[in-house]
Amino acid sequence: MSYSVGQVAGFAGVTVRTLHHYDEIGLLVPSERSHAGHRRYGDEDLDRLQQILFYRELGFPLDEVAALLDDPEADPRAHLRRQHELLTARIEKLQKMAAAVEHAMEARTMGINLTPEEKFEVFGDKDPEEHAEEAERRWGGTEAYAESQRRAARYTKDDWKRMQAEVASWGERYDALMEAGEPATGERAMDMAEEHRQHIGQWFYDCSYEIHRGLGEMYMSDERFKAFYDSMRPGLAEHLRDAITANAARHEA
């Protein structure tokens, strides 16, 4: 049984681009190619990808992951034992992942083949490579970035889901605010901007009004951020930027 790159991306919750990158650097080279030259992944490839994602979730850089997995002295059970020790040390954030490692150990010992979905369920929807290099390049030297990384490392899949639900609720209320014709400089819009700032502070880092103003400008200058906010309602990115600016001004006055 073999799987296409799109199927594997769906199983593991990573992007096709991430899998292509892993192939290009030799970290995960698919064991087969179709007649047309397309990548095809077998069960052993999925096992290796599972190991890669475990190590990435633990914070290992890609070159160290490659060195660990390609160590001729280590066998799959040794990797699972090492990961189990590391995972259990992370207590709250990684309890579910530790259970997944134990599940994998049991399955291997008993000769049970896990389905692709079972192998990658623990990772949720978060791709560890997506935007990571760009974020580090932009903000890697700042305390805000370091604090964001520390906090994010503790979050569980349920934490990410709760955060997404909060964002969705905020977006629906902001959409209603714009539908009602509330100007960006109005009290309701500024209150929503303040809620946006506090959400960042709750989940990622202390977001000062100066930082928040900078984020507002980025929501307009960066097409991806603009597309994200405008997907909630056309024009929302610009409206939010102006509300952030007005909210910062009223608090700094």
C-alpha positions as CSV (number, residue, x, y, z in Angstrom):
1,M,0.0,0.0,0.0
2,S,1.4,3.4,-0.9
3,Y,0.0,6.9,-0.6
4,S,0.3,10.1,-2.6
5,V,1.9,13.3,-1.1
6,G,-1.5,14.8,-0.8
7,Q,-2.9,11.9,1.1
8,V,0.1,11.9,3.5
9,A,-0.2,15.6,4.0
10,G,-3.9,15.0,5.0
11,F,-3.0,12.1,7.4
12,A,-0.3,14.1,9.2
13,G,-1.8,17.6,9.2
14,V,1.2,19.1,7.4
15,T,1.4,20.9,4.1
16,V,2.5,19.3,0.8
17,R,5.2,22.0,0.7
18,T,6.6,20.7,4.0
19,L,6.8,17.1,2.6
20,H,8.5,18.4,-0.5
21,H,11.0,20.2,1.7
22,Y,11.7,17.1,3.8
23,D,12.3,15.2,0.5
24,E,14.6,17.9,-0.8
25,I,16.8,17.9,2.3
26,G,16.9,14.1,2.4
27,L,15.0,13.9,5.7
28,L,12.0,11.9,4.3
29,V,12.6,10.6,0.8
30,P,9.5,8.7,-0.4
31,S,10.3,5.1,-1.1
32,E,8.4,5.0,-4.5
33,R,7.7,7.1,-7.5
34,S,4.7,6.6,-9.8
35,H,5.2,6.1,-13.6
36,A,4.6,9.8,-13.9
37,G,7.3,10.6,-11.3
38,H,5.0,11.5,-8.5
39,R,6.0,10.8,-4.9
40,R,4.5,7.7,-3.3
41,Y,4.9,6.9,0.4
42,G,4.8,3.5,2.0
43,D,4.2,2.4,5.6
44,E,7.8,2.7,6.5
45,D,7.8,6.3,5.2
46,L,4.8,7.1,7.4
47,D,6.6,5.6,10.4
48,R,9.6,7.9,9.7
49,L,7.3,10.9,9.3
50,Q,5.7,10.1,12.6
51,Q,9.1,10.1,14.2
52,I,10.1,13.3,12.5
53,L,6.9,15.1,13.8
54,F,7.4,13.8,17.3
55,Y,11.0,15.2,17.4
56,R,9.8,18.5,15.8
57,E,7.1,18.8,18.4
58,L,9.8,18.4,21.0
59,G,11.7,21.3,19.5
60,F,14.5,19.4,17.8
61,P,15.9,21.3,14.7
62,L,15.7,19.4,11.4
63,D,19.4,18.6,11.2
64,E,19.3,17.0,14.7
65,V,16.2,15.0,13.7
66,A,18.0,13.7,10.7
67,A,21.1,12.7,12.8
68,L,18.9,10.9,15.3
69,L,16.9,9.0,12.8
70,D,19.9,8.0,10.6
71,D,21.9,6.8,13.6
72,P,22.9,3.2,12.6
73,E,23.1,2.2,16.3
74,A,19.5,3.2,17.0
75,D,16.4,1.0,16.2
76,P,12.8,2.2,16.1
77,R,12.2,1.0,19.7
78,A,15.1,3.1,20.9
79,H,13.6,6.1,19.3
80,L,10.3,5.4,20.9
81,R,11.9,5.0,24.3
82,R,13.8,8.2,24.0
83,Q,10.7,10.1,22.9
84,H,8.7,8.7,25.7
85,E,11.2,10.0,28.3
86,L,11.2,13.4,26.7
87,L,7.5,13.6,26.3
88,T,6.6,12.6,29.9
89,A,9.0,15.4,31.1
90,R,6.7,17.9,29.4
91,I,3.7,16.9,31.6
92,E,0.6,18.9,30.8
93,K,1.4,20.0,27.2
94,L,2.5,16.6,26.0
95,Q,0.4,14.1,28.0
96,K,-1.6,13.1,25.0
97,M,1.5,12.8,22.8
98,A,3.1,10.6,25.4
99,A,0.1,8.3,25.3
100,A,0.5,8.2,21.5
101,V,4.1,7.1,21.8
102,E,3.1,4.3,24.1
103,H,0.4,3.3,21.7
104,A,3.0,3.2,18.9
105,M,5.3,1.1,21.1
106,E,2.5,-1.3,21.9
107,A,1.5,-1.6,18.2
108,R,5.1,-2.3,17.1
109,T,5.6,-4.9,19.8
110,M,2.4,-6.7,19.0
111,G,2.8,-6.4,15.3
112,I,-0.3,-4.2,14.9
113,N,-0.3,-1.8,11.9
114,L,-1.7,1.6,12.9
115,T,-3.8,3.3,10.2
116,P,-2.3,6.5,8.8
117,E,-5.0,8.5,10.6
118,E,-4.1,6.9,14.0
119,K,-0.4,7.6,13.5
120,F,-0.9,11.3,13.1
121,E,-4.1,12.1,15.1
122,V,-2.1,13.5,18.0
123,F,-0.6,16.3,16.0
124,G,-3.9,18.0,15.2
125,D,-4.0,20.6,12.5
126,K,-0.8,22.4,13.3
127,D,2.1,22.1,10.8
128,P,5.4,22.7,12.6
129,E,7.1,24.1,9.6
130,E,4.4,26.5,8.3
131,H,5.6,30.1,8.6
132,A,8.2,29.1,11.2
133,E,11.3,30.3,9.2
134,E,9.6,33.6,8.3
135,A,8.5,34.3,11.9
136,E,12.0,33.6,13.2
137,R,13.5,35.8,10.5
138,R,11.1,38.7,11.3
139,W,11.0,38.5,15.1
140,G,13.5,35.9,16.2
141,G,15.6,38.4,18.2
142,T,12.8,39.9,20.2
143,E,11.6,39.0,23.7
144,A,8.0,38.9,22.3
145,Y,9.0,36.2,19.9
146,A,10.8,34.2,22.6
147,E,7.8,34.5,25.0
148,S,5.4,33.4,22.2
149,Q,7.6,30.4,21.5
150,R,7.6,29.5,25.2
151,R,3.9,29.7,25.6
152,A,3.0,27.9,22.3
153,A,5.2,25.0,23.3
154,R,2.9,24.3,26.3
155,Y,-0.3,24.4,24.3
156,T,-2.3,21.2,23.7
157,K,-4.5,20.4,20.7
158,D,-7.5,21.5,22.9
159,D,-5.8,24.8,23.6
160,W,-5.4,25.5,19.9
161,K,-9.0,24.6,19.3
162,R,-10.1,26.9,22.1
163,M,-8.0,29.7,20.7
164,Q,-9.4,29.2,17.2
165,A,-13.0,29.3,18.6
166,E,-12.2,32.6,20.3
167,V,-10.9,34.1,17.1
168,A,-14.0,32.8,15.2
169,S,-16.3,34.4,17.8
170,W,-14.4,37.7,17.7
171,G,-14.6,37.7,13.9
172,E,-18.4,37.1,13.9
173,R,-18.9,40.0,16.3
174,Y,-16.6,42.3,14.3
175,D,-18.5,41.4,11.1
176,A,-21.8,42.3,12.9
177,L,-20.2,45.6,14.0
178,M,-19.2,46.5,10.4
179,E,-22.6,45.4,9.2
180,A,-24.2,47.9,11.6
181,G,-22.0,50.7,10.1
182,E,-19.9,51.3,13.2
183,P,-16.9,53.5,12.2
184,A,-13.4,52.3,13.1
185,T,-13.0,55.3,15.4
186,G,-16.2,54.5,17.3
187,E,-16.3,53.1,20.8
188,R,-17.5,49.6,19.8
189,A,-14.8,49.2,17.2
190,M,-12.1,50.4,19.6
191,D,-13.4,48.0,22.3
192,M,-13.1,45.2,19.7
193,A,-9.6,46.3,18.9
194,E,-8.7,46.2,22.6
195,E,-10.2,42.7,22.9
196,H,-7.9,41.7,20.0
197,R,-4.9,43.1,21.7
198,Q,-5.7,41.3,25.0
199,H,-6.2,38.1,23.1
200,I,-2.7,38.3,21.9
201,G,-1.5,39.1,25.4
202,Q,-3.4,36.1,26.8
203,W,-2.1,33.6,24.3
204,F,1.3,34.7,23.0
205,Y,3.1,37.7,24.5
206,D,2.6,41.1,26.2
207,C,1.2,43.2,23.3
208,S,1.8,46.9,24.0
209,Y,-0.1,49.5,22.1
210,E,3.0,50.3,20.1
211,I,3.3,46.7,19.1
212,H,-0.4,46.5,18.4
213,R,-0.2,49.5,16.0
214,G,2.6,47.7,14.2
215,L,0.5,44.6,13.8
216,G,-2.3,46.6,12.5
217,E,-0.1,48.0,9.7
218,M,1.1,44.5,8.9
219,Y,-2.5,43.3,8.5
220,M,-2.7,45.7,5.6
221,S,0.8,45.4,4.1
222,D,1.1,41.6,4.3
223,E,-1.3,40.0,1.8
224,R,-1.6,36.8,3.8
225,F,-2.7,38.6,7.0
226,K,-5.0,40.9,4.9
227,A,-6.6,37.9,3.2
228,F,-7.1,36.2,6.6
229,Y,-9.0,39.2,8.1
230,D,-10.8,40.1,4.9
231,S,-12.0,36.4,4.7
232,M,-14.1,37.3,7.8
233,R,-15.6,40.3,5.9
234,P,-14.2,42.3,3.0
235,G,-12.5,45.4,4.2
236,L,-12.1,44.1,7.8
237,A,-8.3,44.3,7.7
238,E,-8.3,48.0,7.0
239,H,-11.2,48.7,9.4
240,L,-9.3,46.8,12.2
241,R,-6.1,48.6,11.4
242,D,-7.8,51.9,11.9
243,A,-9.6,50.7,15.0
244,I,-6.3,49.6,16.5
245,T,-4.8,53.0,15.8
246,A,-7.7,54.8,17.4
247,N,-7.7,52.5,20.4
248,A,-4.0,53.0,21.0
249,A,-4.4,56.7,20.8
250,R,-7.2,56.8,23.4
251,H,-5.2,54.7,25.8
252,E,-1.9,56.6,25.3
253,A,-3.5,60.0,25.6
